């Protein structure tokens, strides 16, 4: 028996290097020419510090500590790491303690007792690499899950920045509207006196009142959106339900947020390696490729070595004695003959999953380059919009002063003055929105470039 086992072990060593299925090969993609430009401000770990806003910095740290989506993503990484441990354990021998006590009876009313304690060991040779492929798949899935966590982290930090910029923008638009409403109320007060004393018509008074009502409606809408932005940002920060309702957020004035003076315009090198969503997609592709090999190994026989030893007796008092000891060893082979097409279908399934993951990986690469290209273009566009809106606001502010003087001198009627005031209000709120869009474009660049990440080594 020992010679047979030794021969079987020698055969196992010879075949231990066998692996079924294709080895993973990175897909070739038709990529645009990359340019070596400095994007470090967007790709450092705490990329949001480029805005030099301590309030935003504190909010980002709070979100990274408490956000529930990120907590869930971290837990998924822990789950994937445990699955890798299970897959690795399948490649190792097993050792179990056994024991039982039973009484066996016969029709003639006779019976006897039987007791047994011992150890049982088993080892399944991975001749065809099935368990090694499954371990490879589990390792790739862990890397994918870690990258998915990075994707959640990047999306979270980008959302916090965007919601924060929206919050302070709405705060500015509320302030602009309130200031304009105060001016409208004063105009209504003046024209009520004029109308009462016969110096203006009812038509002029109603026009002024209508303009005041329009500003009131606009202010109410800005206040509504401002309140919603606070609760949305509080949820991103992971605050408790009580804190969401009771706490009030503070922000830096929109004009004091730093805007980078220049941003590179070329496509950076190494983009796909930095994007966590692309890394996650490739991890799933590697896992799918490994699962093809595991599925193909099911066509071949499984060989299992077993050994056991211990004590067996019909008397409990003499169970542990030299005379009751025993041992056994053996080898088993299972070769699939007929499975009703199950193994063939499992192979087709594995290949189909690989095709899906390949398409998903290629699409993630497409999205990566599209995101970078769009973000860089949007940055240039919103810079121009801000400059144009700023020039428009300055011109209208000067026009309002001139119109007020002309209206006081009786050179123009109230309708002309109201037109200038309305246009100035729209220009000021539009300028605030344009500044917000400009900041969000910078956030989009950081997100498109993969933000800041540190390569995980836990799965190696």
C-alpha positions as CSV (number, residue, x, y, z in Angstrom):
1,X,0.0,0.0,0.0
2,X,2.8,2.4,0.8
3,X,4.5,1.8,-2.5
4,X,1.3,2.6,-4.3
5,X,0.9,5.8,-2.3
6,X,4.5,6.8,-3.0
7,X,4.0,6.3,-6.8
8,X,0.8,8.3,-6.7
9,X,2.6,11.2,-4.9
10,X,5.4,11.1,-7.5
11,X,2.8,11.3,-10.3
12,X,1.2,14.2,-8.5
13,X,4.5,16.2,-8.3
14,X,5.0,15.7,-12.0
15,X,1.5,17.1,-12.8
16,X,1.4,19.8,-10.1
17,X,2.5,22.4,-12.6
18,X,-0.4,21.8,-15.0
19,X,-3.0,24.5,-15.3
20,X,-6.0,24.3,-17.6
21,X,-7.3,27.2,-19.6
22,X,-5.6,30.3,-21.0
23,X,-3.2,32.5,-19.0
24,X,-4.4,36.0,-18.8
25,X,-3.2,38.5,-21.4
26,X,-4.0,42.2,-21.1
27,X,-6.3,43.2,-24.0
28,X,-4.9,45.5,-26.6
29,X,-6.7,48.8,-26.9
30,X,-6.5,51.5,-29.6
31,X,-5.4,54.4,-27.4
32,X,-4.7,58.1,-28.3
33,X,-1.2,59.4,-28.0
34,X,-0.5,60.4,-24.4
35,X,1.3,63.6,-23.4
36,X,3.7,64.0,-20.5
37,X,2.2,66.9,-18.6
38,X,2.1,67.7,-14.9
39,X,-1.3,66.7,-13.4
40,X,0.1,66.1,-9.9
41,X,-2.2,68.6,-8.4
42,X,-5.2,66.5,-9.5
43,X,-3.7,63.1,-8.7
44,X,-2.3,63.5,-5.2
45,X,-4.2,61.7,-2.5
46,X,-6.0,64.8,-1.1
47,X,-6.5,66.4,-4.5
48,X,-9.2,68.7,-3.0
49,X,-6.6,70.7,-1.2
50,X,-5.9,72.5,-4.5
51,X,-8.8,74.8,-3.6
52,X,-7.1,75.9,-0.4
53,X,-10.3,75.9,1.5
54,X,-10.0,74.6,5.1
55,X,-13.8,74.2,5.4
56,X,-13.8,71.8,2.4
57,X,-10.8,70.0,3.7
58,X,-12.6,69.3,7.0
59,X,-15.8,68.1,5.2
60,X,-13.8,65.7,3.1
61,X,-12.1,64.2,6.1
62,X,-15.5,63.9,7.8
63,X,-17.0,62.1,4.8
64,X,-14.1,59.7,4.5
65,X,-14.6,58.8,8.1
66,X,-18.4,58.4,8.3
67,X,-19.9,58.0,4.9
68,X,-22.1,54.8,4.8
69,X,-21.4,53.9,1.2
70,X,-17.7,53.9,1.9
71,X,-18.2,51.9,5.0
72,X,-20.1,49.3,3.0
73,X,-17.4,49.3,0.3
74,X,-14.7,48.6,2.9
75,X,-16.8,45.7,4.3
76,X,-17.1,44.3,0.7
77,X,-13.3,44.3,0.5
78,X,-13.2,42.3,3.8
79,X,-15.7,39.9,2.3
80,X,-13.6,39.4,-0.8
81,X,-10.4,38.9,1.3
82,X,-12.2,36.2,3.3
83,X,-13.3,34.5,0.0
84,X,-9.6,34.5,-1.1
85,X,-8.7,32.8,2.2
86,X,-11.4,30.1,1.5
87,X,-10.1,29.5,-2.0
88,X,-6.5,29.2,-0.7
89,X,-7.7,26.8,1.9
90,X,-9.2,24.5,-0.7
91,X,-5.6,23.8,-1.9
92,X,-4.4,22.5,1.5
93,X,-4.9,19.1,3.2
94,X,-7.7,18.8,5.7
95,X,-7.4,17.2,9.2
96,X,-10.5,16.4,11.2
97,X,-11.0,14.8,14.6
98,X,-13.7,12.1,14.6
99,X,-15.5,10.2,17.3
100,X,-18.8,8.3,17.8
101,X,-20.6,6.0,20.1
102,X,-23.3,3.7,18.9
103,X,-25.2,0.5,19.8
104,X,-26.3,-1.9,17.1
105,X,-29.2,-4.3,17.7
106,X,-30.4,-7.4,15.8
107,X,-33.8,-9.2,15.3
108,X,-32.8,-11.8,17.9
109,X,-32.8,-9.0,20.5
110,X,-29.0,-9.1,20.8
111,X,-27.0,-5.9,20.5
112,X,-23.5,-4.6,21.0
113,X,-21.8,-1.2,21.5
114,X,-19.2,0.4,19.4
115,X,-16.9,3.3,20.2
116,X,-14.4,5.2,18.0
117,X,-12.1,8.2,18.3
118,X,-9.4,9.3,15.9
119,X,-8.1,11.6,13.2
120,X,-8.9,11.7,9.5
121,X,-6.8,13.5,6.9
122,X,-7.6,14.1,3.2
123,X,-5.9,15.8,0.4
124,X,-7.1,16.4,-3.2
125,X,-4.4,16.7,-5.7
126,X,-4.8,19.8,-7.9
127,X,-3.5,18.0,-11.0
128,X,-5.3,20.2,-13.5
129,X,-5.0,23.4,-11.6
130,X,-8.7,23.8,-10.8
131,X,-8.1,25.1,-7.3
132,X,-5.2,27.2,-8.3
133,X,-7.4,28.8,-11.0
134,X,-10.1,29.4,-8.4
135,X,-7.6,31.0,-6.1
136,X,-6.4,33.2,-9.0
137,X,-10.0,34.2,-9.6
138,X,-10.6,35.0,-6.0
139,X,-7.4,37.1,-5.8
140,X,-8.5,39.0,-8.9
141,X,-11.9,39.6,-7.4
142,X,-10.3,40.9,-4.3
143,X,-8.2,43.4,-6.4
144,X,-11.4,44.3,-8.2
145,X,-13.3,44.9,-5.0
146,X,-10.5,47.0,-3.6
147,X,-10.6,49.1,-6.8
148,X,-14.4,49.4,-6.5
149,X,-13.8,50.7,-3.0
150,X,-11.4,53.3,-4.5
151,X,-14.1,54.2,-7.0
152,X,-16.6,54.8,-4.2
153,X,-14.0,56.9,-2.4
154,X,-13.3,59.0,-5.4
155,X,-16.9,59.5,-6.2
156,X,-17.6,60.4,-2.6
157,X,-14.8,63.0,-2.4
158,X,-15.9,64.5,-5.8
159,X,-19.6,64.6,-4.6
160,X,-18.6,66.3,-1.4
161,X,-16.7,69.0,-3.3
162,X,-19.5,69.5,-5.9
163,X,-22.3,69.6,-3.2
164,X,-20.2,72.0,-1.2
165,X,-19.7,74.3,-4.1
166,X,-23.4,74.1,-4.9
167,X,-24.1,74.9,-1.3
168,X,-22.0,78.1,-1.2
169,X,-23.2,79.1,-4.6
170,X,-26.8,78.9,-3.6
171,X,-25.9,80.8,-0.4
172,X,-24.5,83.6,-2.6
173,X,-27.5,83.6,-4.9
174,X,-29.8,83.8,-1.8
175,X,-27.8,86.8,-0.6
176,X,-27.9,88.5,-4.0
177,X,-31.7,88.0,-4.2
178,X,-32.2,89.3,-0.7
179,X,-30.2,92.4,-1.4
180,X,-32.2,92.9,-4.6
181,X,-35.5,92.3,-2.8
182,X,-34.5,95.0,-0.2
183,X,-34.0,97.4,-3.2
184,X,-37.3,96.4,-4.7
185,X,-39.1,97.0,-1.4
186,X,-37.6,100.4,-1.1
187,X,-38.7,101.2,-4.7
188,X,-42.3,100.0,-3.9
189,X,-42.3,102.3,-0.8
190,X,-41.2,105.3,-2.8
191,X,-43.7,104.7,-5.6
192,X,-46.5,104.3,-3.2
193,X,-45.7,107.7,-1.8
194,X,-45.4,109.2,-5.3
195,X,-48.6,107.6,-6.4
196,X,-50.4,108.8,-3.3
197,X,-49.1,112.4,-4.0
198,X,-49.9,112.2,-7.7
199,X,-46.3,112.2,-8.9
200,X,-46.5,108.8,-10.6
201,X,-49.2,106.6,-12.2
202,X,-50.7,103.4,-10.9
203,X,-49.1,101.6,-13.8
204,X,-45.6,102.5,-12.6
205,X,-46.5,101.4,-9.1
206,X,-47.8,98.0,-10.3
207,X,-44.8,97.5,-12.4
208,X,-42.5,98.0,-9.4
209,X,-44.7,95.7,-7.2
210,X,-44.6,93.0,-9.9
211,X,-40.8,93.2,-10.1
212,X,-40.7,92.9,-6.3
213,X,-43.0,89.8,-6.4
214,X,-40.8,88.2,-9.1
215,X,-37.7,88.6,-6.9
216,X,-39.6,87.2,-3.9
217,X,-40.5,84.1,-5.9
218,X,-36.9,83.7,-7.2
219,X,-35.6,84.1,-3.6
220,X,-38.0,81.5,-2.3
221,X,-36.7,79.0,-5.0
222,X,-33.1,79.7,-4.1
223,X,-33.8,79.3,-0.4
224,X,-35.5,75.9,-1.1
225,X,-32.6,74.6,-3.1
226,X,-30.2,76.0,-0.5
227,X,-32.0,74.0,2.2
228,X,-31.9,70.8,0.1
229,X,-28.2,71.2,-0.6
230,X,-27.5,71.3,3.2
231,X,-29.3,68.0,3.9
232,X,-27.8,66.3,0.8
233,X,-24.3,67.3,1.9
234,X,-25.0,66.2,5.5
235,X,-25.9,62.7,4.2
236,X,-22.7,62.5,2.2
237,X,-20.8,63.4,5.4
238,X,-22.4,60.5,7.2
239,X,-24.1,62.6,9.9
240,X,-26.8,61.2,12.1
241,X,-30.5,61.9,11.4
242,X,-30.5,64.4,14.3
243,X,-27.4,66.2,13.0
244,X,-29.0,66.3,9.5
245,X,-32.0,68.2,10.9
246,X,-30.4,70.3,13.6
247,X,-26.8,71.1,12.4
248,X,-26.1,74.0,10.1
249,X,-23.3,74.0,7.6
250,X,-20.9,76.8,7.1
251,X,-18.9,77.6,3.9
252,X,-16.3,79.9,2.5
253,X,-17.5,82.7,0.2
254,X,-17.5,81.5,-3.4
255,X,-15.1,84.3,-4.5
256,X,-12.4,83.2,-2.0
257,X,-12.2,79.6,-3.4
258,X,-8.9,79.3,-5.3
259,X,-9.1,78.5,-9.0
260,X,-6.1,77.0,-10.7
261,X,-4.7,79.6,-13.1
262,X,-3.7,77.0,-15.7
263,X,-4.7,73.4,-16.4
264,X,-2.9,71.1,-19.0
265,X,-4.9,70.3,-22.0
266,X,-3.4,67.0,-23.2
267,X,-4.3,63.4,-22.4
268,X,-2.0,62.1,-19.6
269,X,0.0,58.9,-19.8
270,X,-0.9,56.0,-17.6
271,X,-4.6,57.0,-17.4
272,X,-6.0,53.5,-17.4
273,X,-3.7,52.4,-14.6
274,X,-4.9,55.3,-12.4
275,X,-8.7,54.9,-12.9
276,X,-10.1,52.7,-10.2
277,X,-13.2,51.8,-12.3
278,X,-10.9,50.5,-15.1
279,X,-8.8,48.5,-12.6
280,X,-12.0,47.0,-11.1
281,X,-13.2,46.0,-14.6
282,X,-9.8,44.4,-15.4
283,X,-9.9,42.5,-12.1
284,X,-13.2,41.0,-13.0
285,X,-11.8,40.2,-16.5
286,X,-8.8,38.4,-14.9
287,X,-11.2,36.4,-12.6
288,X,-13.4,35.4,-15.6
289,X,-10.3,34.2,-17.5
290,X,-9.2,32.1,-14.5
291,X,-12.7,30.6,-14.1
292,X,-12.4,29.3,-17.7
293,X,-9.5,27.2,-16.6
294,X,-11.4,26.0,-13.5
295,X,-14.3,25.0,-15.7
296,X,-12.2,23.0,-18.1
297,X,-10.5,21.1,-15.3
298,X,-13.9,19.6,-14.5
299,X,-13.5,17.3,-17.5
300,X,-10.6,15.5,-15.8
301,X,-10.5,13.1,-12.9
302,X,-10.2,14.1,-9.2
303,X,-7.8,12.1,-7.1
304,X,-8.1,12.2,-3.3
305,X,-5.7,10.7,-0.7
306,X,-7.2,9.8,2.6
307,X,-5.7,8.5,5.8
308,X,-7.2,7.9,9.3
309,X,-6.1,6.5,12.6
310,X,-7.3,6.1,16.1
311,X,-9.0,3.7,18.5
312,X,-12.0,1.5,18.2
313,X,-13.5,-0.8,20.8
314,X,-16.8,-2.4,21.9
315,X,-16.0,-1.4,25.5
316,X,-15.7,2.3,26.5
317,X,-13.3,1.4,29.3
318,X,-10.8,-0.1,27.0
319,X,-11.2,2.4,24.1
320,X,-7.7,3.9,24.4
321,X,-5.4,0.9,24.5
322,X,-2.6,-0.4,22.2
323,X,-4.7,-3.3,21.2
324,X,-7.6,-1.1,20.0
325,X,-5.6,1.2,17.8
326,X,-6.1,1.2,14.0
327,X,-4.9,3.0,10.9
328,X,-6.0,3.1,7.3
329,X,-5.0,4.8,4.1
330,X,-6.2,4.9,0.5
331,X,-6.6,6.8,-2.7
332,X,-9.8,7.6,-4.6
333,X,-10.5,8.6,-8.2
334,X,-13.6,10.2,-9.6
335,X,-13.8,10.5,-13.4
336,X,-16.9,12.2,-14.8
337,X,-18.5,10.0,-17.4
338,X,-22.0,11.4,-17.8
339,X,-23.2,14.7,-16.3
340,X,-26.1,15.5,-18.6
341,X,-24.2,18.2,-20.4
342,X,-23.6,20.1,-17.1
343,X,-19.8,20.4,-17.5
344,X,-20.1,21.5,-21.1
345,X,-22.6,24.2,-20.1
346,X,-20.4,25.3,-17.3
347,X,-17.6,25.9,-19.7
348,X,-19.8,27.8,-22.1
349,X,-21.0,29.9,-19.2
350,X,-17.4,30.7,-18.1
351,X,-16.5,31.7,-21.7
352,X,-19.7,33.9,-21.9
353,X,-18.9,35.6,-18.7
354,X,-15.4,36.4,-20.0
355,X,-16.9,38.0,-23.1
356,X,-19.1,40.1,-20.8
357,X,-16.2,41.2,-18.7
358,X,-14.1,42.0,-21.7
359,X,-16.8,44.2,-23.1
360,X,-17.1,45.9,-19.7
361,X,-13.4,46.5,-19.5
362,X,-13.3,48.0,-23.0
363,X,-16.2,50.2,-22.2
364,X,-14.6,51.4,-18.9
365,X,-11.5,52.4,-21.0
366,X,-13.8,54.3,-23.4
367,X,-15.4,56.1,-20.5
368,X,-12.0,57.0,-19.0
369,X,-10.8,58.8,-22.1
370,X,-14.2,60.4,-22.7
371,X,-14.3,61.7,-19.2
372,X,-10.8,63.2,-19.3
373,X,-11.4,64.8,-22.7
374,X,-14.8,66.2,-21.7
375,X,-13.5,67.5,-18.3
376,X,-10.6,69.3,-19.9
377,X,-12.8,70.9,-22.5
378,X,-15.4,71.9,-19.9
379,X,-12.7,73.6,-17.9
380,X,-11.7,75.7,-20.8
381,X,-15.3,76.5,-21.6
382,X,-16.3,77.5,-18.1
383,X,-13.3,79.8,-17.8
384,X,-14.5,81.7,-20.8
385,X,-18.1,81.8,-19.4
386,X,-16.9,83.2,-16.1
387,X,-14.9,85.9,-17.8
388,X,-17.9,86.9,-20.0
389,X,-20.3,86.8,-17.1
390,X,-18.0,88.9,-15.0
391,X,-17.7,91.5,-17.7
392,X,-21.5,91.5,-18.2
393,X,-22.0,92.0,-14.4
394,X,-19.6,94.9,-14.2
395,X,-21.2,96.6,-17.2
396,X,-24.7,96.2,-15.8
397,X,-23.6,97.4,-12.4
398,X,-22.3,100.6,-14.1
399,X,-25.5,100.8,-16.2
400,X,-27.7,100.6,-13.1
401,X,-25.9,103.6,-11.5
402,X,-26.4,105.6,-14.7
403,X,-30.0,104.5,-15.1
404,X,-30.8,105.5,-11.5
405,X,-29.4,109.0,-12.1
406,X,-31.3,109.4,-15.3
407,X,-34.5,108.1,-13.7
408,X,-34.1,110.6,-10.8
409,X,-33.6,113.3,-13.4
410,X,-36.7,112.2,-15.2
411,X,-34.9,111.3,-18.4
412,X,-36.1,107.7,-18.4
413,X,-39.1,106.0,-17.0
414,X,-39.3,103.3,-14.3
415,X,-39.6,100.5,-16.9
416,X,-36.1,101.2,-18.2
417,X,-34.7,101.2,-14.7
418,X,-36.4,97.9,-13.8
419,X,-35.0,96.3,-17.0
420,X,-31.5,97.2,-15.9
421,X,-32.1,96.0,-12.4
422,X,-33.6,92.7,-13.6
423,X,-30.7,92.1,-16.0
424,X,-28.2,92.8,-13.2
425,X,-29.8,90.3,-10.9
426,X,-29.8,87.7,-13.6
427,X,-26.1,88.4,-14.4
428,X,-25.0,88.2,-10.8
429,X,-26.8,84.9,-10.2
430,X,-25.4,83.6,-13.5
431,X,-21.9,84.6,-12.6
432,X,-22.2,82.7,-9.3
433,X,-23.5,79.6,-11.2
434,X,-20.6,80.0,-13.7
435,X,-18.0,80.1,-10.9
436,X,-19.6,77.0,-9.4
437,X,-19.4,75.2,-12.8
438,X,-15.8,76.2,-13.1
439,X,-15.0,74.7,-9.8
440,X,-16.9,71.6,-10.6
441,X,-15.0,71.3,-13.9
442,X,-11.8,71.1,-11.9
443,X,-13.4,68.4,-9.7
444,X,-14.3,66.5,-12.8
445,X,-10.7,66.6,-14.0
446,X,-9.5,65.1,-10.7
447,X,-12.2,62.5,-10.9
448,X,-11.5,61.6,-14.5
449,X,-7.8,61.2,-13.8
450,X,-8.5,58.8,-11.0
451,X,-7.9,61.2,-8.1
452,X,-5.5,60.1,-5.4
453,X,-5.1,56.4,-4.7
454,X,-2.5,54.1,-3.1
455,X,-1.9,50.7,-4.6
456,X,-3.1,47.9,-2.3
457,X,-0.6,45.2,-1.5
458,X,-2.9,43.0,0.7
459,X,-3.8,40.6,-2.1
460,X,-0.3,39.8,-3.2
